[in-house]
């Protein structure tokens, strides 16, 4: 479910990127709502889950580029990065999390 909520948030983020005025404001509000729902839904996922990391990355980009809230963008990214780094030693070379390392490098 987290993946699909993230994708809907991404969809509205892309609309906000290419819209103006009322359409942009509406898309921005909808993107915020869906990203927040995805974050809430992702709380049960492992901190190195690639979907959870991708959500954090995209939500951070949304805060930075669309909402122009650099502080919140950094807070989102740093929070997830810290959680992931705290657990990185637990995964060894687990195939389940091979994509996680690439996302963390971004």
Beta strands, then each sheet from edge to edge (+ up, - down):
end
